[in-house]
Amino acid sequence: MLLGEQEQLLSYNGEVLVFQLSKPKHVEGSADKTMNLCVRRMVFNRDTKVFVQKSSGAFSMPASHSKIEIICCSCTTDSRTGIILPCILMKKKTQNNVKYILLLLHSSNQFEQSFHFKLDYELKEDIRLFAGPSVLWRHANKLFYISSNTCMVQSAPLQLSSVVWTGDIVGEGTVVLGIRTACLPATEEADEFSISDRAIWGSEFFGYAVQTHKMLTGTCFMPHAYSRVVSSVYVCKSERLKKQLRISLVAITHKNQLIWFQNGLPKGVCELPFEKPCSVKTAVTSSNDLLFIVSFASGNSCVIQRRDSLQVASKCQKVKCVLVDDFIGSGSEQLLLLFKDDSNRDVLSTFQITDLGGVDYASVINYKHDVPATEGLQENGLLTIQALETRLQAGFTSVQDLQQHLELQKRVILESCRALVDLVEERTHILPKAEEVKCRRWYRSEGLVSLWDDVENPPHSLSKEASLASKVPEHFTEKLWQRVVGDSLVVGVKLTESFHGSLDDVSLSLVTDKDFSSISPIIKCQSKTIKLNKAFSALSVSSCQIEPPPKKIKLDLHSKGDLKKEFPERPSGVHLDGAKTVIAVTSLSPLLAFHRVCCAVLLHAKRRKHGNDGLQESKQITVLCGKILLSLEDISNGRFSVKMLRENSYCTGAMEDILAVLATAVRFSFQVMSSDCTLTPVNSWLLGEMECTPFKECHDYIFCHKAGNVYGTVFNWSLKNPFEGVLTIFCRNLTVLFQCLHSLTRVLPPNCRVKLLRSGRKSVLAEQLALALEKEMLISRNSFFSKESKAENSLTWGNEAGKKIDNAPLASFLDTEEGVQQFRKKLQNEREESVLSMNQTMNGAFYQKIALKIAEAQLSSDMIVWRLS
């Protein structure tokens, strides 16, 4: 910024603030003089293409026997309110000392003196303003700072040669990035590369957290080798991943270069068009481009664009100042370049607003006369209209084709749903002839496979699926029930022990029996599996939709199984009653729109069996469990409502009511620990303040009867020892959870810790991971060494019988020319045999089968690792 000590510019919320010091004036009736700090708020008018004054303000200061200057200005955060405000640092120099005043400018144009301090020297080096507001500077190779909270000058316990950046870092607060003389550690545990690096270059980078007085390793910003050449830095992004600090920044060097660093490593470099760069800032344009604006000591500036590489996008000369903000109110940032103009004293007289894209306003253009001739305008308008008509017609045709395509897709999906319903109910599905021809013609034109049983694709016909479903035992369900909890419909199927023991990936789906022409008969729902112990000391709730987010694509291959089905957790000394309930939860409101609806309940699962090769195989089955009838009249009469009543200090809800409440609730587990007090207040809090009573069918789980939002919350309190326990909360939403935690913290001891737990105990998950990895290894070994694989690879390599070469001594081959040729031929045959042995083949269907098994095993181990992390 090439502005004088009597004038400063600052961008704030799309406005340009012009700070100016007036000349000293005599006060009437006194010999004292005053000086005014004036501010003008300038906004850009897009109609007239000029900056106009929005408002103004002034701040008076006594100026007798003193010299007043503007040191710097910036936008900083006011710690009292958290609002970002313009901040101005003033200097008032007298014969005895130097006084510095920090002012805040409010939206009403009123100046507020935040604090002031006196020094016996002048601030000249690395002056920065940051949140608080606070002032930081360097003097005699020492770092000093003062904030509005302390109003006292403090010094950091370090020596430094320069400050290259000051700002906020995630998890560290305000951080000063500087350069200092290398300090080699005396210990042997330090990084050898870092020691040698700092010893060679003699200087190093460092980060200093102002609030915590913590030193940060400079190598997470950039290598120490750059400390000799870097003059300024701008941190673009900071984040913490797994407690590791990751930094993205850009730096300018004395070698006239701009370098992009990511996580401490250089990722790109660009040669600057001018010499002596002094500062760098960033801007994000409407096209989401990241621009780096570099200012030079000579008054020049350039813009670097970062796409595939760093490139100079624009350069300007005789630039007074460069500001970045949303000056035109478009929602993205633009650059405001203010140029030197000796003929006009107004600093905003010669400017350019641009984002190097569609935005470009310049004061040198005469917009009133920037109009082409009438004839040229008419000709250009006619050509433009013709081009627009052509594009409009092409666009209209594309929209029509897309509508037809979507309509056909809709019919195919609905017909597929009808076919699925007919398959489950063992009816023969007949596809309309015209629809069949149309759909198959569309499929072949798109290069897709038909959903219906064509002659050339018989393996997956409907008849085969029907035969598979018919093999399912008749008595596999003990009970089919339904409940209404709030705005959710809960449907449960209780499976028998003999049936669910051979199933994986069990889920339910609901299919309406009505033939809706525009609505899919399949109802979207979430399936959960709940297994209840007879001793009522353990209750496991698992959702078949719990999976790590990065593995979504991998799950779509075939399997969405929950790990608890593959490695069931069985506590010692607890007998299971064999009752495994599969539950589907769906939204009730869409179903009530039909007043009365009947739904078929389908169970989907993978049934395990052992194949001929000794490996465990699974086949997908779909079974009709029964039908449920839902009507608005039954719901209004409370027929399917959950009933939880108090009776002799117990909650008398039926088992189906308990399962419905647990299925619709959100589960959170917390570890409660106290170092010097027992946790008896938790039990008193549950039974007293929360008015909880245990279920008669399940004593370990207690139901909250307290009136208000917390009514219906289910708790489980398990003590590991008198000082540690696990509290599990089943609640409707996060609001109820926060209310429960707020109430709990009031009764806990002051030094008690409450920690949120992930699903599953660590020891159990570790054991499950070991079993999953063992299974993955066995599948890989058994698959590639099976009989089918060996039979496929039983190839014969080598020469034919009539062309074999005797293993004669090497010297006999090399005696004659014919022997040399035979030796060459033998060597070539051996090379071919080696290549063939390394390229063994395998049947495509067998390889696909192996790949599917390995992928399912890897998915199980990946899910456990995700839950452990």
Buried (B, 14 or more C-beta within 10 A) or exposed (E): BBBEEBEBBBBBEBBBBBBBBBEBEEEEEEEEBBBBBBBBBBBBEEEEBBBEEEEEBEBEBBBBEBEBBBBBBBBBBBBEEEEBBBBBBBBBBEEEEBBBBBBBBEEEBEBEEBBBBEBEEEBEEBBBBBBBBBBBBBBEEEBBBBBBEEEEEEEBEBEBEBBBBBBBBEEBBBBBBBBBEBEEEEEEEEEEEBBEBBEEBEBBBBBBBBEEEEEBBBBBBBBBBBBEBBBBBBBBEBEEEEEEBBBBBBBBBEBBBBBBBBBBEBEBEBEBBBEEBEBBBBBBBBEEBBBBBBBBEBBBBBBBBBEEEBEBBBBBBEBBBBBBBBBBEBEBBBBBBBBEBEEEEEBBBBBBBBBBEEBEBBBEEEEEEEEEEEEEEEEEEEEEEEEEEEEEEEEEEEEEEEEEEEEBEEBBEBBBBBBBBBBBEEEEBEBEEEEBEBBBEBBEEEEEEBBBBEEEEEEEEBEEBBEBBEEBEEEBBBBBBBBBBEEBBBBBBBBBEEBBEEBBBBBBBBBBEEEEEEBBBBBEBBBBBBBBBEBBEBBBBBBBEBBBEEBEEBBEEBBBBBBBBBBBBEEEEEEBEBBBBBBBBBBBEEBBEBEEBBBBBBBBBBBBEEEEEEBEBBEEBBBBBBBBEBBBEBBEEEEBBBEBEEEEEBBBBBBBBBBBBBBBBEBBBBBBBBEEBEBEBBBEBBBEEBBBBBBBBBEBBBBBBBEEBBBBBBBBBEBEEEBBBBBBBBBBEEEBBEBBBEBBEEEBEEEBEEEEBEBBEEEBBEBBBEBBBEBBEBBBEBBBEBEBBEEBEEEEEEBEEEEEEEEEEEEEBEEEEEBEEBBEEBEEBEEEEEEBEEEEEEEEEBBEBBEBBBBBBBBBBBBBBBBEE
